[in-house]
């Protein structure tokens, strides 16, 4: 139980940044990454990210370049 408590305390000290945009776009994500320079990026609701893609380009290919 002590290890779990210690892990919870350690996680609690990690800063969490949640940029809030009216529309989630590739540009917004890129802008937040450049501004905050996080070690890890997590995107919830990835299917709702709006992307301008080249015809035939897959969404996962575009997101891979974040």
CHARMM internal coordinates of N, CA and C (Angstrom, degrees):
IC EDIT
DIST 1 N 1 CA 1.4446
DIST 1 CA 1 C 1.5359
ANGL 1 N 1 CA 1 C 111.22
DIST 1 C 2 N 1.3237
ANGL 1 CA 1 C 2 N 117.41
DIHE 1 N 1 CA 1 C 2 N -35.01
DIST 2 N 2 CA 1.4666
ANGL 1 C 2 N 2 CA 120.74
DIHE 1 CA 1 C 2 N 2 CA 179.57
DIST 2 CA 2 C 1.5192
ANGL 2 N 2 CA 2 C 111.49
DIHE 1 C 2 N 2 CA 2 C -62.48
DIST 2 C 3 N 1.3315
ANGL 2 CA 2 C 3 N 117.35
DIHE 2 N 2 CA 2 C 3 N -39.24
DIST 3 N 3 CA 1.4683
ANGL 2 C 3 N 3 CA 120.23
DIHE 2 CA 2 C 3 N 3 CA 178.94
DIST 3 CA 3 C 1.5219
ANGL 3 N 3 CA 3 C 111.08
DIHE 2 C 3 N 3 CA 3 C -62.64
DIST 3 C 4 N 1.3133
ANGL 3 CA 3 C 4 N 116.54
DIHE 3 N 3 CA 3 C 4 N -40.05
DIST 4 N 4 CA 1.4563
ANGL 3 C 4 N 4 CA 121.19
DIHE 3 CA 3 C 4 N 4 CA 178.62
DIST 4 CA 4 C 1.5293
ANGL 4 N 4 CA 4 C 110.52
DIHE 3 C 4 N 4 CA 4 C -65.48
DIST 4 C 5 N 1.3041
ANGL 4 CA 4 C 5 N 116.53
DIHE 4 N 4 CA 4 C 5 N -42.66
DIST 5 N 5 CA 1.4683
ANGL 4 C 5 N 5 CA 121.14
DIHE 4 CA 4 C 5 N 5 CA 178.07
DIST 5 CA 5 C 1.5217
ANGL 5 N 5 CA 5 C 110.60
DIHE 4 C 5 N 5 CA 5 C -63.94
DIST 5 C 6 N 1.3356
ANGL 5 CA 5 C 6 N 116.51
DIHE 5 N 5 CA 5 C 6 N -43.85
DIST 6 N 6 CA 1.4674
ANGL 5 C 6 N 6 CA 120.63
DIHE 5 CA 5 C 6 N 6 CA 178.56
DIST 6 CA 6 C 1.5266
ANGL 6 N 6 CA 6 C 111.31
DIHE 5 C 6 N 6 CA 6 C -62.28
DIST 6 C 7 N 1.3298
ANGL 6 CA 6 C 7 N 116.88
DIHE 6 N 6 CA 6 C 7 N -41.28
DIST 7 N 7 CA 1.4704
ANGL 6 C 7 N 7 CA 120.80
DIHE 6 CA 6 C 7 N 7 CA 178.74
DIST 7 CA 7 C 1.5233
ANGL 7 N 7 CA 7 C 110.21
DIHE 6 C 7 N 7 CA 7 C -64.44
DIST 7 C 8 N 1.3204
ANGL 7 CA 7 C 8 N 116.99
DIHE 7 N 7 CA 7 C 8 N -41.77
DIST 8 N 8 CA 1.4616
ANGL 7 C 8 N 8 CA 120.74
DIHE 7 CA 7 C 8 N 8 CA 178.08
DIST 8 CA 8 C 1.5182
ANGL 8 N 8 CA 8 C 112.00
DIHE 7 C 8 N 8 CA 8 C -61.61
DIST 8 C 9 N 1.3202
ANGL 8 CA 8 C 9 N 116.47
DIHE 8 N 8 CA 8 C 9 N -40.08
DIST 9 N 9 CA 1.4712
ANGL 8 C 9 N 9 CA 121.12
DIHE 8 CA 8 C 9 N 9 CA 177.89
DIST 9 CA 9 C 1.5292
ANGL 9 N 9 CA 9 C 110.93
DIHE 8 C 9 N 9 CA 9 C -65.78
DIST 9 C 10 N 1.3241
ANGL 9 CA 9 C 10 N 117.00
DIHE 9 N 9 CA 9 C 10 N -40.09
DIST 10 N 10 CA 1.4687
ANGL 9 C 10 N 10 CA 121.07
DIHE 9 CA 9 C 10 N 10 CA 179.79
DIST 10 CA 10 C 1.5294
ANGL 10 N 10 CA 10 C 110.62
DIHE 9 C 10 N 10 CA 10 C -66.11
DIST 10 C 11 N 1.3193
ANGL 10 CA 10 C 11 N 117.39
DIHE 10 N 10 CA 10 C 11 N -43.59
DIST 11 N 11 CA 1.4655
ANGL 10 C 11 N 11 CA 121.33
DIHE 10 CA 10 C 11 N 11 CA 179.35
DIST 11 CA 11 C 1.5208
ANGL 11 N 11 CA 11 C 110.42
DIHE 10 C 11 N 11 CA 11 C -64.40
DIST 11 C 12 N 1.3036
ANGL 11 CA 11 C 12 N 116.19
DIHE 11 N 11 CA 11 C 12 N -35.89
DIST 12 N 12 CA 1.4596
ANGL 11 C 12 N 12 CA 121.35
DIHE 11 CA 11 C 12 N 12 CA -178.66
DIST 12 CA 12 C 1.5261
ANGL 12 N 12 CA 12 C 112.13
DIHE 11 C 12 N 12 CA 12 C -62.93
DIST 12 C 13 N 1.3382
ANGL 12 CA 12 C 13 N 118.00
DIHE 12 N 12 CA 12 C 13 N -23.13
DIST 13 N 13 CA 1.4654
ANGL 12 C 13 N 13 CA 122.24
DIHE 12 CA 12 C 13 N 13 CA -178.77
DIST 13 CA 13 C 1.5246
ANGL 13 N 13 CA 13 C 112.84
DIHE 12 C 13 N 13 CA 13 C -87.30
DIST 13 C 14 N 1.3276
ANGL 13 CA 13 C 14 N 117.85
DIHE 13 N 13 CA 13 C 14 N -11.54
DIST 14 N 14 CA 1.4605
ANGL 13 C 14 N 14 CA 122.07
DIHE 13 CA 13 C 14 N 14 CA -178.45
DIST 14 CA 14 C 1.5291
ANGL 14 N 14 CA 14 C 109.09
DIHE 13 C 14 N 14 CA 14 C -78.54
DIST 14 C 15 N 1.3438
ANGL 14 CA 14 C 15 N 117.35
DIHE 14 N 14 CA 14 C 15 N 127.74
DIST 15 N 15 CA 1.4615
ANGL 14 C 15 N 15 CA 118.61
DIHE 14 CA 14 C 15 N 15 CA 179.51
DIST 15 CA 15 C 1.5316
ANGL 15 N 15 CA 15 C 110.97
DIHE 14 C 15 N 15 CA 15 C -68.48
DIST 15 C 16 N 1.3077
ANGL 15 CA 15 C 16 N 115.66
DIHE 15 N 15 CA 15 C 16 N 138.12
DIST 16 N 16 CA 1.4633
ANGL 15 C 16 N 16 CA 121.84
DIHE 15 CA 15 C 16 N 16 CA 177.55
DIST 16 CA 16 C 1.5169
ANGL 16 N 16 CA 16 C 107.81
DIHE 15 C 16 N 16 CA 16 C -117.81
DIST 16 C 17 N 1.3158
ANGL 16 CA 16 C 17 N 116.44
DIHE 16 N 16 CA 16 C 17 N 121.99
DIST 17 N 17 CA 1.4549
ANGL 16 C 17 N 17 CA 121.78
DIHE 16 CA 16 C 17 N 17 CA -178.09
DIST 17 CA 17 C 1.5286
ANGL 17 N 17 CA 17 C 107.39
DIHE 16 C 17 N 17 CA 17 C -112.33
DIST 17 C 18 N 1.3086
ANGL 17 CA 17 C 18 N 116.35
DIHE 17 N 17 CA 17 C 18 N 126.09
DIST 18 N 18 CA 1.4650
ANGL 17 C 18 N 18 CA 121.40
DIHE 17 CA 17 C 18 N 18 CA -179.70
DIST 18 CA 18 C 1.5265
ANGL 18 N 18 CA 18 C 108.20
DIHE 17 C 18 N 18 CA 18 C -125.00
DIST 18 C 19 N 1.3370
ANGL 18 CA 18 C 19 N 117.77
DIHE 18 N 18 CA 18 C 19 N 90.75
DIST 19 N 19 CA 1.4605
ANGL 18 C 19 N 19 CA 119.62
DIHE 18 CA 18 C 19 N 19 CA 176.52
DIST 19 CA 19 C 1.5314
ANGL 19 N 19 CA 19 C 109.50
DIHE 18 C 19 N 19 CA 19 C -66.64
DIST 19 C 20 N 1.3058
ANGL 19 CA 19 C 20 N 116.57
DIHE 19 N 19 CA 19 C 20 N 137.43
DIST 20 N 20 CA 1.4601
ANGL 19 C 20 N 20 CA 121.10
DIHE 19 CA 19 C 20 N 20 CA -178.57
DIST 20 CA 20 C 1.5222
ANGL 20 N 20 CA 20 C 108.93
DIHE 19 C 20 N 20 CA 20 C -113.69
DIST 20 C 21 N 1.3062
ANGL 20 CA 20 C 21 N 115.91
DIHE 20 N 20 CA 20 C 21 N 113.27
DIST 21 N 21 CA 1.4536
ANGL 20 C 21 N 21 CA 121.57
DIHE 20 CA 20 C 21 N 21 CA 179.46
DIST 21 CA 21 C 1.5304
ANGL 21 N 21 CA 21 C 109.03
DIHE 20 C 21 N 21 CA 21 C -119.12
DIST 21 C 22 N 1.3374
ANGL 21 CA 21 C 22 N 117.99
DIHE 21 N 21 CA 21 C 22 N 144.61
DIST 22 N 22 CA 1.4591
ANGL 21 C 22 N 22 CA 119.39
DIHE 21 CA 21 C 22 N 22 CA 178.44
DIST 22 CA 22 C 1.5383
ANGL 22 N 22 CA 22 C 112.19
DIHE 21 C 22 N 22 CA 22 C -63.17
DIST 22 C 23 N 1.3243
ANGL 22 CA 22 C 23 N 116.09
DIHE 22 N 22 CA 22 C 23 N -31.47
DIST 23 N 23 CA 1.4633
ANGL 22 C 23 N 23 CA 121.45
DIHE 22 CA 22 C 23 N 23 CA 176.56
DIST 23 CA 23 C 1.5207
ANGL 23 N 23 CA 23 C 107.37
DIHE 22 C 23 N 23 CA 23 C -136.60
DIST 23 C 24 N 1.3110
ANGL 23 CA 23 C 24 N 116.87
DIHE 23 N 23 CA 23 C 24 N 126.29
DIST 24 N 24 CA 1.4575
ANGL 23 C 24 N 24 CA 121.08
DIHE 23 CA 23 C 24 N 24 CA -179.55
DIST 24 CA 24 C 1.5288
ANGL 24 N 24 CA 24 C 108.94
DIHE 23 C 24 N 24 CA 24 C -83.68
DIST 24 C 25 N 1.3252
ANGL 24 CA 24 C 25 N 115.62
DIHE 24 N 24 CA 24 C 25 N 116.74
DIST 25 N 25 CA 1.4604
ANGL 24 C 25 N 25 CA 121.05
DIHE 24 CA 24 C 25 N 25 CA 179.81
DIST 25 CA 25 C 1.5243
ANGL 25 N 25 CA 25 C 109.69
DIHE 24 C 25 N 25 CA 25 C -125.97
DIST 25 C 26 N 1.3049
ANGL 25 CA 25 C 26 N 114.97
DIHE 25 N 25 CA 25 C 26 N 164.91
DIST 26 N 26 CA 1.4667
ANGL 25 C 26 N 26 CA 121.42
DIHE 25 CA 25 C 26 N 26 CA 175.59
DIST 26 CA 26 C 1.5259
ANGL 26 N 26 CA 26 C 109.90
DIHE 25 C 26 N 26 CA 26 C -55.18
DIST 26 C 27 N 1.3299
ANGL 26 CA 26 C 27 N 116.92
DIHE 26 N 26 CA 26 C 27 N -43.32
DIST 27 N 27 CA 1.4620
ANGL 26 C 27 N 27 CA 121.47
DIHE 26 CA 26 C 27 N 27 CA -178.75
DIST 27 CA 27 C 1.5246
ANGL 27 N 27 CA 27 C 111.62
DIHE 26 C 27 N 27 CA 27 C -63.47
DIST 27 C 28 N 1.3392
ANGL 27 CA 27 C 28 N 117.15
DIHE 27 N 27 CA 27 C 28 N -41.63
DIST 28 N 28 CA 1.4631
ANGL 27 C 28 N 28 CA 120.81
DIHE 27 CA 27 C 28 N 28 CA 178.75
DIST 28 CA 28 C 1.5214
ANGL 28 N 28 CA 28 C 111.01
DIHE 27 C 28 N 28 CA 28 C -63.10
DIST 28 C 29 N 1.3192
ANGL 28 CA 28 C 29 N 116.44
DIHE 28 N 28 CA 28 C 29 N -43.07
DIST 29 N 29 CA 1.4585
ANGL 28 C 29 N 29 CA 121.02
DIHE 28 CA 28 C 29 N 29 CA 179.53
DIST 29 CA 29 C 1.5274
ANGL 29 N 29 CA 29 C 109.60
DIHE 28 C 29 N 29 CA 29 C -62.39
DIST 29 C 30 N 1.3118
ANGL 29 CA 29 C 30 N 115.81
DIHE 29 N 29 CA 29 C 30 N -47.49
DIST 30 N 30 CA 1.4688
ANGL 29 C 30 N 30 CA 121.42
DIHE 29 CA 29 C 30 N 30 CA -179.30
DIST 30 CA 30 C 1.5291
ANGL 30 N 30 CA 30 C 110.49
DIHE 29 C 30 N 30 CA 30 C -60.94
DIST 30 C 31 N 1.3271
ANGL 30 CA 30 C 31 N 116.73
DIHE 30 N 30 CA 30 C 31 N -42.39
DIST 31 N 31 CA 1.4600
ANGL 30 C 31 N 31 CA 122.39
DIHE 30 CA 30 C 31 N 31 CA 179.44
DIST 31 CA 31 C 1.5371
ANGL 31 N 31 CA 31 C 110.71
DIHE 30 C 31 N 31 CA 31 C -60.82
DIST 31 C 32 N 1.3211
ANGL 31 CA 31 C 32 N 116.97
DIHE 31 N 31 CA 31 C 32 N -44.77
DIST 32 N 32 CA 1.4695
ANGL 31 C 32 N 32 CA 121.19
DIHE 31 CA 31 C 32 N 32 CA 179.97
DIST 32 CA 32 C 1.5253
ANGL 32 N 32 CA 32 C 110.68
DIHE 31 C 32 N 32 CA 32 C -65.73
DIST 32 C 33 N 1.3240
ANGL 32 CA 32 C 33 N 117.55
DIHE 32 N 32 CA 32 C 33 N -39.97
DIST 33 N 33 CA 1.4676
ANGL 32 C 33 N 33 CA 121.08
DIHE 32 CA 32 C 33 N 33 CA 178.61
DIST 33 CA 33 C 1.5232
ANGL 33 N 33 CA 33 C 110.37
DIHE 32 C 33 N 33 CA 33 C -62.63
DIST 33 C 34 N 1.3227
ANGL 33 CA 33 C 34 N 116.98
DIHE 33 N 33 CA 33 C 34 N -44.39
DIST 34 N 34 CA 1.4657
ANGL 33 C 34 N 34 CA 120.23
DIHE 33 CA 33 C 34 N 34 CA 179.94
DIST 34 CA 34 C 1.5210
ANGL 34 N 34 CA 34 C 111.66
DIHE 33 C 34 N 34 CA 34 C -67.56
DIST 34 C 35 N 1.3401
ANGL 34 CA 34 C 35 N 117.29
DIHE 34 N 34 CA 34 C 35 N -36.41
DIST 35 N 35 CA 1.4599
ANGL 34 C 35 N 35 CA 121.34
DIHE 34 CA 34 C 35 N 35 CA -178.31
DIST 35 CA 35 C 1.5251
ANGL 35 N 35 CA 35 C 112.20
DIHE 34 C 35 N 35 CA 35 C -71.15
DIST 35 C 36 N 1.3420
ANGL 35 CA 35 C 36 N 116.94
DIHE 35 N 35 CA 35 C 36 N -47.20
DIST 36 N 36 CA 1.4594
ANGL 35 C 36 N 36 CA 120.75
DIHE 35 CA 35 C 36 N 36 CA -173.30
DIST 36 CA 36 C 1.5281
ANGL 36 N 36 CA 36 C 114.16
DIHE 35 C 36 N 36 CA 36 C -96.29
DIST 36 C 37 N 1.3285
ANGL 36 CA 36 C 37 N 117.64
DIHE 36 N 36 CA 36 C 37 N -18.49
DIST 37 N 37 CA 1.4583
ANGL 36 C 37 N 37 CA 124.15
DIHE 36 CA 36 C 37 N 37 CA -179.56
DIST 37 CA 37 C 1.5319
ANGL 37 N 37 CA 37 C 112.12
DIHE 36 C 37 N 37 CA 37 C 45.33
DIST 37 C 38 N 1.3231
ANGL 37 CA 37 C 38 N 116.85
DIHE 37 N 37 CA 37 C 38 N 60.21
DIST 38 N 38 CA 1.4693
ANGL 37 C 38 N 38 CA 120.04
DIHE 37 CA 37 C 38 N 38 CA -178.37
DIST 38 CA 38 C 1.5199
ANGL 38 N 38 CA 38 C 112.00
DIHE 37 C 38 N 38 CA 38 C -75.49
DIST 38 C 39 N 1.3234
ANGL 38 CA 38 C 39 N 115.80
DIHE 38 N 38 CA 38 C 39 N 160.41
DIST 39 N 39 CA 1.4609
ANGL 38 C 39 N 39 CA 121.29
DIHE 38 CA 38 C 39 N 39 CA 174.48
DIST 39 CA 39 C 1.5231
ANGL 39 N 39 CA 39 C 110.49
DIHE 38 C 39 N 39 CA 39 C -80.24
DIST 39 C 40 N 1.3221
ANGL 39 CA 39 C 40 N 116.37
DIHE 39 N 39 CA 39 C 40 N -29.77
DIST 40 N 40 CA 1.4637
ANGL 39 C 40 N 40 CA 122.20
DIHE 39 CA 39 C 40 N 40 CA -178.04
DIST 40 CA 40 C 1.5254
ANGL 40 N 40 CA 40 C 108.79
DIHE 39 C 40 N 40 CA 40 C -136.31
DIST 40 C 41 N 1.3324
ANGL 40 CA 40 C 41 N 116.14
DIHE 40 N 40 CA 40 C 41 N 140.23
DIST 41 N 41 CA 1.4600
ANGL 40 C 41 N 41 CA 121.80
DIHE 40 CA 40 C 41 N 41 CA 176.64
DIST 41 CA 41 C 1.5198
ANGL 41 N 41 CA 41 C 108.44
DIHE 40 C 41 N 41 CA 41 C -122.44
DIST 41 C 42 N 1.3180
ANGL 41 CA 41 C 42 N 116.18
DIHE 41 N 41 CA 41 C 42 N 129.12
DIST 42 N 42 CA 1.4573
ANGL 41 C 42 N 42 CA 121.22
DIHE 41 CA 41 C 42 N 42 CA 175.79
DIST 42 CA 42 C 1.5138
ANGL 42 N 42 CA 42 C 108.59
DIHE 41 C 42 N 42 CA 42 C -122.17
DIST 42 C 43 N 1.3123
ANGL 42 CA 42 C 43 N 117.09
DIHE 42 N 42 CA 42 C 43 N 132.11
DIST 43 N 43 CA 1.4624
ANGL 42 C 43 N 43 CA 121.24
DIHE 42 CA 42 C 43 N 43 CA 179.77
DIST 43 CA 43 C 1.5130
ANGL 43 N 43 CA 43 C 108.13
DIHE 42 C 43 N 43 CA 43 C -121.27
DIST 43 C 44 N 1.3196
ANGL 43 CA 43 C 44 N 114.91
DIHE 43 N 43 CA 43 C 44 N 117.11
DIST 44 N 44 CA 1.4541
ANGL 43 C 44 N 44 CA 120.78
DIHE 43 CA 43 C 44 N 44 CA 176.97
DIST 44 CA 44 C 1.5347
ANGL 44 N 44 CA 44 C 107.54
DIHE 43 C 44 N 44 CA 44 C -91.26
DIST 44 C 45 N 1.2935
ANGL 44 CA 44 C 45 N 117.11
DIHE 44 N 44 CA 44 C 45 N 149.85
DIST 45 N 45 CA 1.4692
ANGL 44 C 45 N 45 CA 122.03
DIHE 44 CA 44 C 45 N 45 CA -178.90
DIST 45 CA 45 C 1.5243
ANGL 45 N 45 CA 45 C 110.99
DIHE 44 C 45 N 45 CA 45 C 59.49
DIST 45 C 46 N 1.3054
ANGL 45 CA 45 C 46 N 115.79
DIHE 45 N 45 CA 45 C 46 N 46.84
DIST 46 N 46 CA 1.4619
ANGL 45 C 46 N 46 CA 122.27
DIHE 45 CA 45 C 46 N 46 CA -179.13
DIST 46 CA 46 C 1.5297
ANGL 46 N 46 CA 46 C 112.00
DIHE 45 C 46 N 46 CA 46 C -53.81
DIST 46 C 47 N 1.3247
ANGL 46 CA 46 C 47 N 116.84
DIHE 46 N 46 CA 46 C 47 N -32.65
DIST 47 N 47 CA 1.4619
ANGL 46 C 47 N 47 CA 120.12
DIHE 46 CA 46 C 47 N 47 CA -178.51
DIST 47 CA 47 C 1.5198
ANGL 47 N 47 CA 47 C 111.96
DIHE 46 C 47 N 47 CA 47 C -65.75
DIST 47 C 48 N 1.3445
ANGL 47 CA 47 C 48 N 118.75
DIHE 47 N 47 CA 47 C 48 N -15.39
DIST 48 N 48 CA 1.4556
ANGL 47 C 48 N 48 CA 121.20
DIHE 47 CA 47 C 48 N 48 CA -178.45
DIST 48 CA 48 C 1.5242
ANGL 48 N 48 CA 48 C 113.13
DIHE 47 C 48 N 48 CA 48 C -94.53
DIST 48 C 49 N 1.3206
ANGL 48 CA 48 C 49 N 118.03
DIHE 48 N 48 CA 48 C 49 N 0.15
DIST 49 N 49 CA 1.4580
ANGL 48 C 49 N 49 CA 120.95
DIHE 48 CA 48 C 49 N 49 CA 178.16
DIST 49 CA 49 C 1.5282
ANGL 49 N 49 CA 49 C 108.59
DIHE 48 C 49 N 49 CA 49 C -71.21
DIST 49 C 50 N 1.3362
ANGL 49 CA 49 C 50 N 115.59
DIHE 49 N 49 CA 49 C 50 N 126.59
DIST 50 N 50 CA 1.4620
ANGL 49 C 50 N 50 CA 120.93
DIHE 49 CA 49 C 50 N 50 CA 178.49
DIST 50 CA 50 C 1.5232
ANGL 50 N 50 CA 50 C 109.22
DIHE 49 C 50 N 50 CA 50 C -86.18
DIST 50 C 51 N 1.3058
ANGL 50 CA 50 C 51 N 116.78
DIHE 50 N 50 CA 50 C 51 N 126.96
DIST 51 N 51 CA 1.4597
ANGL 50 C 51 N 51 CA 121.28
DIHE 50 CA 50 C 51 N 51 CA -179.13
DIST 51 CA 51 C 1.5146
ANGL 51 N 51 CA 51 C 110.77
DIHE 50 C 51 N 51 CA 51 C -128.14
DIST 51 C 52 N 1.3292
ANGL 51 CA 51 C 52 N 115.45
DIHE 51 N 51 CA 51 C 52 N 142.94
DIST 52 N 52 CA 1.4597
ANGL 51 C 52 N 52 CA 120.29
DIHE 51 CA 51 C 52 N 52 CA 170.36
DIST 52 CA 52 C 1.5216
ANGL 52 N 52 CA 52 C 105.23
DIHE 51 C 52 N 52 CA 52 C -96.68
DIST 52 C 53 N 1.3238
ANGL 52 CA 52 C 53 N 115.21
DIHE 52 N 52 CA 52 C 53 N 112.68
DIST 53 N 53 CA 1.4588
ANGL 52 C 53 N 53 CA 119.30
DIHE 52 CA 52 C 53 N 53 CA -175.22
DIST 53 CA 53 C 1.5155
ANGL 53 N 53 CA 53 C 111.38
DIHE 52 C 53 N 53 CA 53 C -115.28
DIST 53 C 54 N 1.3080
ANGL 53 CA 53 C 54 N 113.62
DIHE 53 N 53 CA 53 C 54 N 157.39
DIST 54 N 54 CA 1.4544
ANGL 53 C 54 N 54 CA 120.97
DIHE 53 CA 53 C 54 N 54 CA 171.39
DIST 54 CA 54 C 1.5273
ANGL 54 N 54 CA 54 C 106.38
DIHE 53 C 54 N 54 CA 54 C -73.73
DIST 54 C 55 N 1.3218
ANGL 54 CA 54 C 55 N 118.60
DIHE 54 N 54 CA 54 C 55 N 139.42
DIST 55 N 55 CA 1.4700
ANGL 54 C 55 N 55 CA 119.30
DIHE 54 CA 54 C 55 N 55 CA 178.75
DIST 55 CA 55 C 1.5300
ANGL 55 N 55 CA 55 C 111.18
DIHE 54 C 55 N 55 CA 55 C -52.39
DIST 55 C 56 N 1.3161
ANGL 55 CA 55 C 56 N 115.48
DIHE 55 N 55 CA 55 C 56 N 130.52
DIST 56 N 56 CA 1.4558
ANGL 55 C 56 N 56 CA 121.15
DIHE 55 CA 55 C 56 N 56 CA -179.87
DIST 56 CA 56 C 1.5210
ANGL 56 N 56 CA 56 C 113.65
DIHE 55 C 56 N 56 CA 56 C 91.23
DIST 56 C 57 N 1.3213
ANGL 56 CA 56 C 57 N 117.24
DIHE 56 N 56 CA 56 C 57 N -13.31
DIST 57 N 57 CA 1.4653
ANGL 56 C 57 N 57 CA 120.94
DIHE 56 CA 56 C 57 N 57 CA 179.70
DIST 57 CA 57 C 1.5295
ANGL 57 N 57 CA 57 C 109.19
DIHE 56 C 57 N 57 CA 57 C -76.72
DIST 57 C 58 N 1.3084
ANGL 57 CA 57 C 58 N 116.32
DIHE 57 N 57 CA 57 C 58 N 134.26
DIST 58 N 58 CA 1.4603
ANGL 57 C 58 N 58 CA 121.55
DIHE 57 CA 57 C 58 N 58 CA -179.78
DIST 58 CA 58 C 1.5326
ANGL 58 N 58 CA 58 C 109.75
DIHE 57 C 58 N 58 CA 58 C -80.92
DIST 58 C 59 N 1.3292
ANGL 58 CA 58 C 59 N 115.97
DIHE 58 N 58 CA 58 C 59 N 147.94
DIST 59 N 59 CA 1.4651
ANGL 58 C 59 N 59 CA 120.84
DIHE 58 CA 58 C 59 N 59 CA -178.52
DIST 59 CA 59 C 1.5239
ANGL 59 N 59 CA 59 C 111.32
DIHE 58 C 59 N 59 CA 59 C -59.84
DIST 59 C 60 N 1.3257
ANGL 59 CA 59 C 60 N 117.56
DIHE 59 N 59 CA 59 C 60 N -42.41
DIST 60 N 60 CA 1.4634
ANGL 59 C 60 N 60 CA 119.60
DIHE 59 CA 59 C 60 N 60 CA -178.84
DIST 60 CA 60 C 1.5265
ANGL 60 N 60 CA 60 C 111.11
DIHE 59 C 60 N 60 CA 60 C -65.38
DIST 60 C 61 N 1.3324
ANGL 60 CA 60 C 61 N 118.06
DIHE 60 N 60 CA 60 C 61 N -28.40
DIST 61 N 61 CA 1.4603
ANGL 60 C 61 N 61 CA 120.63
DIHE 60 CA 60 C 61 N 61 CA 177.67
DIST 61 CA 61 C 1.5250
ANGL 61 N 61 CA 61 C 109.83
DIHE 60 C 61 N 61 CA 61 C -68.47
DIST 61 C 62 N 1.3121
ANGL 61 CA 61 C 62 N 116.64
DIHE 61 N 61 CA 61 C 62 N -42.38
DIST 62 N 62 CA 1.4703
ANGL 61 C 62 N 62 CA 120.95
DIHE 61 CA 61 C 62 N 62 CA 179.66
DIST 62 CA 62 C 1.5326
ANGL 62 N 62 CA 62 C 110.22
DIHE 61 C 62 N 62 CA 62 C -65.23
DIST 62 C 63 N 1.3176
ANGL 62 CA 62 C 63 N 117.43
DIHE 62 N 62 CA 62 C 63 N -45.04
DIST 63 N 63 CA 1.4569
ANGL 62 C 63 N 63 CA 121.35
DIHE 62 CA 62 C 63 N 63 CA -178.70
DIST 63 CA 63 C 1.5210
ANGL 63 N 63 CA 63 C 112.08
DIHE 62 C 63 N 63 CA 63 C -67.30
DIST 63 C 64 N 1.3100
ANGL 63 CA 63 C 64 N 116.78
DIHE 63 N 63 CA 63 C 64 N -25.98
DIST 64 N 64 CA 1.4566
ANGL 63 C 64 N 64 CA 120.64
DIHE 63 CA 63 C 64 N 64 CA 178.63
DIST 64 CA 64 C 1.5152
ANGL 64 N 64 CA 64 C 112.86
DIHE 63 C 64 N 64 CA 64 C -63.40
DIST 64 C 65 N 1.3154
ANGL 64 CA 64 C 65 N 117.85
DIHE 64 N 64 CA 64 C 65 N -18.65
DIST 65 N 65 CA 1.4608
ANGL 64 C 65 N 65 CA 121.79
DIHE 64 CA 64 C 65 N 65 CA -178.93
DIST 65 CA 65 C 1.5205
ANGL 65 N 65 CA 65 C 113.38
DIHE 64 C 65 N 65 CA 65 C -93.05
DIST 65 C 66 N 1.3281
ANGL 65 CA 65 C 66 N 117.18
DIHE 65 N 65 CA 65 C 66 N 6.28
DIST 66 N 66 CA 1.4740
ANGL 65 C 66 N 66 CA 119.57
DIHE 65 CA 65 C 66 N 66 CA 176.77
DIST 66 CA 66 C 1.4974
ANGL 66 N 66 CA 66 C 108.30
DIHE 65 C 66 N 66 CA 66 C -59.21
END
COOR INIT
IC SEED 1 N 1 CA 1 C
IC BUILD
